[in-house]
Amino acid sequence: MTDYLTYEQPLNERIRTFLRLEKLFNQFTFHVKHGSVWDNPIAIDAITDILSFTTRSDIKLEVLKELERQHSRLERLTKRPQIDQGQLTSLLDKQTTLISRLQSNTGQLGQETQSSELLNAVRQKSSVPGPICDFDLPAFHYWLTRPESTRREQLQQWFSPFQVLEEAITMIMDVLRNSTDETEETAVKGFFQKVIDTNQAVQLLHISVPDTHNCYPEISAGKHRFSVRFMINPNPITRPEQFIEDVAFRLRVCSV
């Protein structure tokens, strides 16, 4: 069975932001699960980066807009007999619940987390190159000596205001990624180009490459077309070069 490596290219700033947040959510979940004194600072880094998104922009409004837009588009499918109506109704209900939860969350997301003295101290020290040492922040060193269960509970408490944001972005990206079927494509001598249908609101390009291929795609996209150039770089010290053989890959042009 062939394993594939996935590469994604967002086509607007909203989806670009959602992908960055999705990666931060995954980073937090992974390092909280492992729970060592080496994992905890990385989990905290994820929280502070999420805070940066929520304090610098109205991310809640952007998520609401996209959820409502997807909900409106999917509602149009309720009269199509070829659609699994039970699955569609379940998805619409989940979207409605998330929209309601976000709307009822008044104020800025993460205000409670932002007021944490220890977390703010860690954020300030994180701007200095290198790890936070014992002499930088004794309070943080002490916190890291607490039982793992205590630290995990505190981390979950700091993250809890972003739970609804994580659920909403996960749903948005799942719907977007599954909005179309994969097609089998070939990049002739390592190059592929395709015209974008302007009647569709294409938001994401999703490319899957067999891990047996010793190359990776560089994706360039505009309003009317996109191109994929496969590159090789056997030695990271040298400059990458274009792959000159045909490359078979899978493509999703995602729009809702």
N, C-alpha and C positions, 0 to 999 in steps of 0.2 A: 504493500500500500504506500502510495506516494505522499509524503508530507510536504506542506506548502508554507512558504513564508509570505506574510501579508504586509503590503505597503499601502498607505492611504494618503490621499491628497485632498484637503478641504478646498472648496471653491469660493468660500466667503468667510468673513471674519467671525461670524457667529459660530459656525461649525468648527473653525480653528480653535476658538476659545473652549468649546465643549470638549474637543479632543484633548486639550491640555488639562482640563479639569478631570476628565475621565482617567487620564494617566495618574494624576495626583490621588484620586480616590483609590485606584488599584495599588498605588505605592503605599498608602496608609494601611489598607487592608492587609497587605502582605506582611508589612513590618510589625503591625500590632499582633498578628497571628504568631509570629516567631518570638517576639517579646523579650529579646535579650537586651542588655545595656547598650549593645551596638545597634540594635534595631530601633530602639525607642527614639533616639535623636533623629533618625531618618523619618519616622512617623511624625514627629513634631515638625520637621521641615515641611512635610506635606501639608500639615494643618496651617502653618504660617503662610505657605504659598497660596493655599485656598483663600485664606484671609485677605491676601493681597488682591485677589480677583474680586472678592465681595466688597472690599472697601474702596477700590479704585473705579469700579463701574457698577451699574445697576444690573448685575447678572441675573437677579431674580426676574426682572422685567423681560430680559432677553429669553430666558427659559420659558416664561409664560407665553410670550408671543409665538415661540416655535411650537409649543405644545398645542396651543389653540389653533395654529395654522394647520398642523398635522391632523388634529381632531376634525376640523372642518373638511379637509380633503378626504379623510377616511369615511366620514358620514355619507359622502356621495356614493360610496360603494354598497350601501345597505340595500339597494334595490337591484343589485346584480346577482342573478341566481347562481353564477359560477363561483361566487365567493363563499367561503365557509362562514355563514352568518353567526354561528355560535362563537367562533373564535374572534370574529370582528367585533361583536357586541361586548365580549369580555375585554378586549383591548380598549374600546371606546369608554367603557365604565372605569377602567384603571386610569385612563387619561383624565376623565372628569374628576376623579378623586384627587389626583395629583394637582390639577388646576385649582381645586377648592382648597387644598392644603397650603399651596403657595400663596393664594390670595388672602387666606386667613392669617398668614405669618406677617404681621405688621412690623414695620421698621426694617433695619438692615440685617441681613442674615449674618449670624455669628457675633452679634453684639455681646452676648454673654462670654464667649470665648475671648473676644478682644479685650475684655476687662481683666483677664487673668494676669496677676503680677508676675508669676514665674514664667509664663509663656511670653509675655512682653519682654522680660529680661533676656530670655533665650533669643528672641527675634533681634534685639539690639546687638547682642554679641555675635550673632550669625553673620553680620555684615563685615566682620573682621576675618581675613583669610586664615584658614586653618581650623582645626576642631576647637570646641569649647573645652578648655582645660579646667582642672579643679580650681586653680588660682583665679581663673576668670569669673567663675560663678559657683561659689561653694554651695549655694542653695540647690543648684541643679545637680551637683555631684551627690549631695545628700539625697535628693529625690530619686536618683538612679540606684541608690542602695536599698530603697524600699522594696517590699515583696513584689514579685512580678504581677500578681493579681491586683495589687493596689495600683501599680503603674498602669496596667491595662484598663482598669476602671476609670482612672483619671483621663487617659487618652480618649476613651470612648465618650466621656462626658464633654471634653473639648470638641470632639467631632460631631456630637449629636445635633447641633443646630444646622449642620450641612447634610443631614440624612435625607431630607426631602429633596434637596438639590441633587444629590447623588442618584436617587431613584428616578427623578425626572429626566436627567441627562442620559442615564442608562436606557430609559424607555425611548427617548428621542433617537438615540443612536441605533438602537436595535431596530426600530421601525425604518429608519433611513437605510441601514445596511441591507435589510431584507425587502426593500421596496422593488427590487428587480432581480431577475435571474442572472446567473453568471453566463458569460459567453466565452467560448474558446477562441483565442486570438493568437496570431503569430507576428512577432516583430522581425521583419525581414532584415537580415544583417544587423540585428540589434536595434532597429528603429521602427516605431509604430506611431501612426497619427490617425486621429478620428475627428470628424465634425460633430459638434455638440448641437443637439436638437434645441433650438431656441424656444420651442413651445413647451419645453419641460424646464422645471426649476431644478437643474442639476446642482447638487450641493457637495457631492463627495465622489471621488474616484477610488475604487477599491481593487487593488491588483494582487493576485496570488501567483507566486512563482515557485515551482518545484525546488525543494532544498538541494536537489542534486545539481542544479544549475550553479555554476560558479560566477554568478553575476547578480546585479541588483538594478532596479529601475530608478531613473531620475525623471520625475514627472513635471511637465510644464503645461500650464493650462491658462487659457484666456476665455473670453466670452463666447467665442464661436468655434474653437477647436482646442484639442489638447494633444500633446505628443509625449511619448515614452521612449527614453533612450536608455538602453541597458549598458551598464558599465562593469568593467572588471578592475580589480585592484588587488592582485595577489600579494603585493608588498605595500603595507600602509605608509611606508616611507616615501614611495614614489607617487606620482600623479596618476589618478585613475584614467583609464582609456575606454573608448567605446568597444563593446563586444561586437565582433564582426561575423558572428554566426547567427542563424535564425533561432529565435527564442519563442517557445510555446508557453503561453501564460493564460490565466483566467482573469476576466474583467467584469466588474460591476460598475455601471454608470448610475449612481444612486440619486433618486429624486422622489419627492413626495408632493 
